[in-house]
Amino acid sequence: MPFARTMDLVLLVRLGPLGLYDPKKKLGPVHDRKRPRLFLSNWHCVLVFGHFQLLLLVHRLRDTSSRLIPIPVRNFPAKTPQSPHLFAIGLDWIREREREMTTRKKVQKKCKIRGFTLKVDALEEILSFVSRFDDSDPDGAIDVVLEQLQLQPLKSSIIDKQTVQSVVSILLQADTAVGDETLGGGLGVCDAFLVPKFRYDPIKKIFYKPSEIQPPIHGNASAKAALYKDRFLLISQRLSRHQHFAKRAFDSEMSDFGSCEISQIQSLVGQTGRRWVMGLISQLEDGHFYLEDLTASVEINLSNAKITTGFFTENTMVVAEGEMLLEGVFQVITCGFPPLEDRDMSVKLLAGHDFFGGGILTKEETLRLSELEKRAVNDMFVILSDIWLDSEEAMGKLERILDGYENQEVVPSLFVFMGNFSSHPCNLSFRPSSLRLQFGKLGQMIAAHQQLTKRSRFLFIPGPDDPGPSKVLPRCALPKYITEELQKHIPNAMFSSNPCRIKFYTQELVFFRQDLLYRMRRSCLIPPSTEETDDPFEHLVATITHQSHLCPLPLIVQPIIWNYDHSLYLYPTPHTIVLGDRSEQKAFKYTGITCFNPGSFSREGTFVAYYPCTQEVELSALEDSDSMQ
């Protein structure tokens, strides 16, 4: 029988009693007359009803298997097989089932890309939320749910039903809020303890994930050695791709720049002439500094060394040119930090690895988010550091800022409040109940500004003197006991770790609250060079970016949790680094990286308004603000 093959054409063919025929295969008779059943193949659907079989030709009906799969047909009306209504319902059921399976696969794929593992009931909850919207484009609803999940302070990558329900309730409540689509769709917060960990294999020359998914807080002795080894290998693989330090495949005539091939420290024994080495500066003996790599260590003399911009302290990785003296000391002639690598090159080489923690984006998702990012020209972040809640003067200043933005037509998308949240260190004499009440007053102050409460988000990052388990880095979020009074007034307030990572569409931002500049200057082995700049903040930015680490200080100066040192990495280099420091307010763009310090709000009344779409930094301050000592 001739027929036309069109996408929506349903061809009904009576094949006769007890005879079932598939165009690809010949099957035996079917004797089940009790209930109708559907048989799905790659391109055809055969409906069996009693003695009659009718062939439904459904265009683009896919199935992974080549055999026919029986599926029960339910809720069919009690009509004859010749009824057109019967076959229309059957075809709708098939299409609905196909859409459901496609949506389910999309949710699972997007969750896997973002590093989430969904429980079955959590998956059903997301599908229920997606079904509220237009079936023709479920991707938007799926992305909103997953990006809202990233805003939550998750303790595990395994998502349960309760977590999804809380996210869905927030989205449904904010459905009528003005501007909520931009806010919910482009902002993600990543806790430092959820940052994925990767290690470099120098033999295979690839990054890989360790076997342990969630490393323990208290590591063993080998974890401390692995901390330095991982830092060394991270910078070593970056340096090996640089044009001046890459190992040559064939011996060829050197350029005027000379040969800068890195030699292992072990190979310096018995060698004469100048050599280039890379290693970690350490003090193995009092007053004697050494350069270490994975093969050996050698004592160095930095007295006559010419250095580049940055703070040279213990634990920093350096590239040094020099020669061995008869005394067994390596006389350093030139010393500098390993050169930076372009972010785009790093991202290209690390395709498929999520170092930042915001999830891997496909090419299509990246293009879509880039378009949304270009439209978000009105999005603004207001960043404040050192907000002393126990100071009436500081709280008065904060209320002036909230009043000012409340009356604006376009309010900030995000307020970032970084500690310290008390003018006195939270030591043994500290009473947590007092800070709990002060956070409650702050919540009341914010809730009094209706526009900000509805259209802005508030992120809190602890400072070095705020309450917590210890002074080590990374620091966990503020204790729930202290913040729950504030959350009663601001339910969508976010509390994250220090450091904290934020993803704004395709941009990556790192927030770090630590009085780092003072400690780095005190720990310097030699005075910093003034040849390129004499600004201490620029030296600090150059140090942490070239070291690919937020805090390259000795562990005796600033302790770090050994198993979570990777959460302080700056590799690949982020788009923006916010260094909350009590030093002078500064902004500096270094090799395309936007870096700034909002200053101390309680002391100087300074803060920063940042536009992530254009990476524009506005250094702001309250007028006639009295300094607080």
Solvent accessible surface area in square Angstrom, and as a share of the most:
residue,aa,sasa,rsa
1,M,170,0.76
2,P,130,0.82
3,F,89,0.37
4,A,63,0.49
5,R,168,0.61
6,T,74,0.43
7,M,98,0.44
8,D,94,0.49
9,L,59,0.29
10,V,45,0.26
11,L,25,0.12
12,L,73,0.36
13,V,28,0.16
14,R,146,0.53
15,L,60,0.30
16,G,17,0.16
17,P,84,0.53
18,L,54,0.27
19,G,29,0.28
20,L,11,0.05
21,Y,104,0.40
22,D,5,0.02
23,P,62,0.39
24,K,111,0.47
25,K,92,0.39
26,K,173,0.73
27,L,73,0.36
28,G,48,0.46
29,P,90,0.57
30,V,28,0.16
31,H,126,0.56
32,D,58,0.30
33,R,115,0.42
34,K,193,0.82
35,R,109,0.40
36,P,21,0.13
37,R,64,0.23
38,L,1,0.00
39,F,30,0.12
40,L,25,0.12
41,S,2,0.01
42,N,42,0.22
43,W,92,0.32
44,H,16,0.07
45,C,0,0.00
46,V,1,0.00
47,L,2,0.01
48,V,5,0.03
49,F,59,0.25
50,G,21,0.20
51,H,67,0.30
52,F,53,0.22
53,Q,0,0.00
54,L,17,0.08
55,L,23,0.12
56,L,1,0.00
57,L,14,0.07
58,V,8,0.05
59,H,81,0.36
60,R,135,0.49
61,L,8,0.04
62,R,152,0.55
63,D,43,0.22
64,T,137,0.80
65,S,30,0.19
66,S,77,0.50
67,R,143,0.52
68,L,23,0.11
69,I,50,0.25
70,P,60,0.37
71,I,39,0.20
72,P,34,0.21
73,V,6,0.04
74,R,143,0.52
75,N,144,0.74
76,F,33,0.14
77,P,37,0.23
78,A,111,0.86
79,K,101,0.43
80,T,83,0.48
81,P,17,0.11
82,Q,108,0.48
83,S,16,0.10
84,P,104,0.65
85,H,93,0.42
86,L,0,0.00
87,F,5,0.02
88,A,53,0.41
89,I,53,0.27
90,G,1,0.01
91,L,13,0.07
92,D,85,0.44
93,W,68,0.24
94,I,3,0.01
95,R,76,0.28
96,E,104,0.47
97,R,112,0.41
98,E,64,0.29
99,R,115,0.42
100,E,73,0.33
101,M,72,0.32
102,T,65,0.38
103,T,20,0.12
104,R,49,0.18
105,K,118,0.50
106,K,64,0.27
107,V,0,0.00
108,Q,89,0.40
109,K,128,0.54
110,K,21,0.09
111,C,3,0.02
112,K,166,0.70
113,I,33,0.17
114,R,15,0.05
115,G,46,0.45
116,F,25,0.10
117,T,77,0.45
118,L,33,0.16
119,K,102,0.43
120,V,118,0.68
121,D,63,0.33
122,A,0,0.00
123,L,11,0.05
124,E,77,0.35
125,E,38,0.17
126,I,0,0.00
127,L,22,0.11
128,S,59,0.38
129,F,8,0.03
130,V,8,0.05
131,S,75,0.49
132,R,152,0.56
133,F,91,0.38
134,D,99,0.51
135,D,84,0.43
136,S,94,0.61
137,D,89,0.46
138,P,15,0.10
139,D,43,0.22
140,G,33,0.32
141,A,13,0.10
142,I,0,0.00
143,D,4,0.02
144,V,46,0.27
145,V,0,0.00
146,L,0,0.00
147,E,16,0.07
148,Q,3,0.01
149,L,0,0.00
150,Q,27,0.12
151,L,3,0.01
152,Q,39,0.17
153,P,81,0.51
154,L,26,0.13
155,K,188,0.80
156,S,53,0.34
157,S,48,0.31
158,I,96,0.49
159,I,2,0.01
160,D,45,0.24
161,K,71,0.30
162,Q,121,0.54
163,T,34,0.19
164,V,0,0.00
165,Q,76,0.34
166,S,54,0.35
167,V,0,0.00
168,V,13,0.08
169,S,46,0.30
170,I,51,0.26
171,L,17,0.08
172,L,72,0.36
173,Q,147,0.65
174,A,24,0.19
175,D,104,0.54
176,T,125,0.73
177,A,30,0.23
178,V,108,0.62
179,G,50,0.48
180,D,32,0.17
181,E,151,0.68
182,T,51,0.30
183,L,15,0.08
184,G,7,0.06
185,G,13,0.12
186,G,5,0.05
187,L,6,0.03
188,G,5,0.05
189,V,14,0.08
190,C,14,0.08
191,D,24,0.12
192,A,1,0.01
193,F,39,0.16
194,L,54,0.27
195,V,8,0.05
196,P,32,0.20
197,K,29,0.12
198,F,19,0.08
199,R,62,0.23
200,Y,34,0.13
201,D,32,0.17
202,P,63,0.39
203,I,152,0.77
204,K,141,0.60
205,K,145,0.61
206,I,90,0.46
207,F,19,0.08
208,Y,97,0.37
209,K,125,0.53
210,P,23,0.14
211,S,116,0.75
212,E,84,0.37
213,I,161,0.82
214,Q,101,0.45
215,P,11,0.07
216,P,73,0.46
217,I,80,0.41
218,H,168,0.75
219,G,24,0.23
220,N,103,0.53
221,A,84,0.65
222,S,74,0.48
223,A,11,0.08
224,K,83,0.35
225,A,66,0.51
226,A,21,0.16
227,L,5,0.03
228,Y,52,0.20
229,K,100,0.42
230,D,21,0.11
231,R,13,0.05
232,F,25,0.11
233,L,10,0.05
234,L,8,0.04
235,I,3,0.01
236,S,36,0.23
237,Q,7,0.03
238,R,9,0.03
239,L,5,0.03
240,S,64,0.41
241,R,84,0.31
242,H,48,0.21
243,Q,145,0.64
244,H,71,0.32
245,F,25,0.10
246,A,40,0.31
247,K,162,0.69
248,R,118,0.43
249,A,94,0.73
250,F,171,0.71
251,D,150,0.78
252,S,63,0.41
253,E,168,0.75
254,M,76,0.34
255,S,70,0.45
256,D,158,0.82
257,F,118,0.49
258,G,28,0.27
259,S,59,0.38
260,C,5,0.03
261,E,79,0.35
262,I,55,0.28
263,S,25,0.16
264,Q,105,0.47
265,I,5,0.03
266,Q,111,0.49
267,S,54,0.35
268,L,3,0.01
269,V,123,0.71
270,G,79,0.76
271,Q,77,0.34
272,T,114,0.66
273,G,37,0.35
274,R,141,0.52
275,R,80,0.29
276,W,46,0.16
277,V,0,0.00
278,M,7,0.03
279,G,0,0.00
280,L,17,0.08
281,I,0,0.00
282,S,14,0.09
283,Q,68,0.30
284,L,97,0.48
285,E,93,0.42
286,D,137,0.71
287,G,60,0.58
288,H,82,0.37
289,F,51,0.21
290,Y,31,0.12
291,L,1,0.00
292,E,53,0.24
293,D,24,0.12
294,L,95,0.47
295,T,51,0.30
296,A,39,0.30
297,S,49,0.32
298,V,13,0.08
299,E,44,0.20
300,I,14,0.07
301,N,52,0.26
302,L,23,0.11
303,S,84,0.54
304,N,121,0.62
305,A,21,0.16
306,K,131,0.56
307,I,20,0.10
308,T,62,0.36
309,T,20,0.12
310,G,0,0.00
311,F,2,0.01
312,F,2,0.01
313,T,0,0.00
314,E,35,0.16
315,N,12,0.06
316,T,0,0.00
317,M,3,0.01
318,V,1,0.01
319,V,6,0.04
320,A,1,0.01
321,E,27,0.12
322,G,0,0.00
323,E,64,0.29
324,M,49,0.22
325,L,70,0.35
326,L,187,0.93
327,E,136,0.61
328,G,38,0.36
329,V,28,0.16
330,F,0,0.00
331,Q,31,0.14
332,V,1,0.01
333,I,50,0.26
334,T,43,0.25
335,C,2,0.01
336,G,9,0.09
337,F,18,0.08
338,P,0,0.00
339,P,32,0.20
340,L,36,0.18
341,E,21,0.10
342,D,90,0.47
343,R,48,0.18
344,D,107,0.55
345,M,95,0.43
346,S,1,0.01
347,V,68,0.39
348,K,163,0.69
349,L,92,0.46
350,L,12,0.06
351,A,79,0.61
352,G,60,0.58
353,H,60,0.27
354,D,24,0.13
355,F,18,0.08
356,F,14,0.06
357,G,18,0.17
358,G,9,0.09
359,G,3,0.03
360,I,54,0.27
361,L,41,0.20
362,T,40,0.23
363,K,156,0.66
364,E,123,0.55
365,E,14,0.06
366,T,50,0.29
367,L,107,0.53
368,R,89,0.32
369,L,8,0.04
370,S,33,0.21
371,E,86,0.39
372,L,55,0.27
373,E,22,0.10
374,K,133,0.57
375,R,173,0.63
376,A,6,0.04
377,V,85,0.49
378,N,92,0.47
379,D,13,0.06
380,M,16,0.07
381,F,0,0.00
382,V,0,0.00
383,I,0,0.00
384,L,0,0.00
385,S,0,0.00
386,D,3,0.02
387,I,0,0.00
388,W,20,0.07
389,L,9,0.04
390,D,56,0.29
391,S,16,0.11
392,E,161,0.72
393,E,77,0.34
394,A,0,0.00
395,M,26,0.12
396,G,33,0.32
397,K,11,0.04
398,L,0,0.00
399,E,76,0.34
400,R,122,0.45
401,I,6,0.03
402,L,0,0.00
403,D,61,0.32
404,G,36,0.34
405,Y,34,0.13
406,E,36,0.16
407,N,124,0.64
408,Q,101,0.45
409,E,156,0.70
410,V,68,0.39
411,V,11,0.06
412,P,0,0.00
413,S,13,0.09
414,L,0,0.00
415,F,1,0.00
416,V,0,0.00
417,F,0,0.00
418,M,0,0.00
419,G,0,0.00
420,N,15,0.08
421,F,0,0.00
422,S,12,0.08
423,S,43,0.28
424,H,129,0.58
425,P,69,0.43
426,C,23,0.14
427,N,91,0.47
428,L,190,0.95
429,S,97,0.63
430,F,46,0.19
431,R,173,0.63
432,P,62,0.39
433,S,54,0.35
434,S,32,0.21
435,L,1,0.01
436,R,44,0.16
437,L,113,0.56
438,Q,35,0.16
439,F,0,0.00
440,G,7,0.07
441,K,130,0.55
442,L,0,0.00
443,G,0,0.00
444,Q,105,0.47
445,M,28,0.12
446,I,0,0.00
447,A,37,0.29
448,A,78,0.60
449,H,13,0.06
450,Q,121,0.54
451,Q,74,0.33
452,L,0,0.00
453,T,35,0.21
454,K,134,0.57
455,R,64,0.23
456,S,1,0.01
457,R,14,0.05
458,F,1,0.00
459,L,0,0.00
460,F,1,0.00
461,I,0,0.00
462,P,1,0.01
463,G,0,0.00
464,P,18,0.11
465,D,46,0.24
466,D,5,0.03
467,P,18,0.12
468,G,37,0.36
469,P,115,0.72
470,S,51,0.33
471,K,111,0.47
472,V,42,0.24
473,L,1,0.00
474,P,2,0.01
475,R,12,0.04
476,C,52,0.31
477,A,29,0.23
478,L,11,0.05
479,P,50,0.32
480,K,151,0.64
481,Y,111,0.42
482,I,4,0.02
483,T,3,0.02
484,E,54,0.24
485,E,38,0.17
486,L,0,0.00
487,Q,59,0.26
488,K,141,0.60
489,H,64,0.29
490,I,0,0.00
491,P,104,0.65
492,N,35,0.18
493,A,9,0.07
494,M,7,0.03
495,F,17,0.07
496,S,5,0.03
497,S,0,0.00
498,N,0,0.00
499,P,2,0.01
500,C,0,0.00
501,R,12,0.04
502,I,0,0.00
503,K,30,0.13
504,F,4,0.02
505,Y,13,0.05
506,T,31,0.18
507,Q,7,0.03
508,E,16,0.07
509,L,0,0.00
510,V,2,0.01
511,F,0,0.00
512,F,1,0.01
513,R,2,0.01
514,Q,10,0.04
515,D,23,0.12
516,L,2,0.01
517,L,17,0.08
518,Y,114,0.43
519,R,77,0.28
520,M,0,0.00
521,R,135,0.49
522,R,181,0.66
523,S,23,0.15
524,C,32,0.19
525,L,47,0.23
526,I,34,0.17
527,P,113,0.71
528,P,48,0.30
529,S,20,0.13
530,T,99,0.58
531,E,130,0.58
532,E,134,0.60
533,T,26,0.15
534,D,113,0.58
535,D,28,0.14
536,P,38,0.24
537,F,7,0.03
538,E,40,0.18
539,H,4,0.02
540,L,1,0.01
541,V,0,0.00
542,A,1,0.01
543,T,0,0.00
544,I,0,0.00
545,T,1,0.01
546,H,26,0.12
547,Q,9,0.04
548,S,2,0.01
549,H,4,0.02
550,L,1,0.00
551,C,0,0.00
552,P,1,0.01
553,L,0,0.00
554,P,10,0.07
555,L,24,0.12
556,I,159,0.81
557,V,54,0.31
558,Q,4,0.02
559,P,57,0.36
560,I,8,0.04
561,I,20,0.10
562,W,82,0.29
563,N,11,0.05
564,Y,6,0.02
565,D,5,0.03
566,H,12,0.05
567,S,0,0.00
568,L,0,0.00
569,Y,18,0.07
570,L,2,0.01
571,Y,11,0.04
572,P,17,0.11
573,T,12,0.07
574,P,5,0.03
575,H,43,0.19
576,T,0,0.00
577,I,0,0.00
578,V,0,0.00
579,L,5,0.03
580,G,0,0.00
581,D,6,0.03
582,R,115,0.42
583,S,35,0.23
584,E,125,0.56
585,Q,34,0.15
586,K,61,0.26
587,A,46,0.35
588,F,49,0.20
589,K,114,0.48
590,Y,44,0.17
591,T,96,0.56
592,G,53,0.51
593,I,9,0.04
594,T,6,0.03
595,C,0,0.00
596,F,0,0.00
597,N,0,0.00
598,P,0,0.00
599,G,1,0.01
600,S,2,0.01
601,F,0,0.00
602,S,0,0.00
603,R,67,0.24
604,E,91,0.41
605,G,0,0.00
606,T,17,0.10
607,F,16,0.07
608,V,0,0.00
609,A,3,0.03
610,Y,1,0.00
611,Y,54,0.20
612,P,0,0.00
613,C,27,0.16
614,T,90,0.53
615,Q,41,0.18
616,E,86,0.39
617,V,36,0.21
618,E,71,0.32
619,L,85,0.42
620,S,26,0.17
621,A,58,0.45
622,L,25,0.13
623,E,139,0.62
624,D,144,0.74
625,S,34,0.22
626,D,98,0.51
627,S,64,0.41
628,M,29,0.13
629,Q,189,0.84
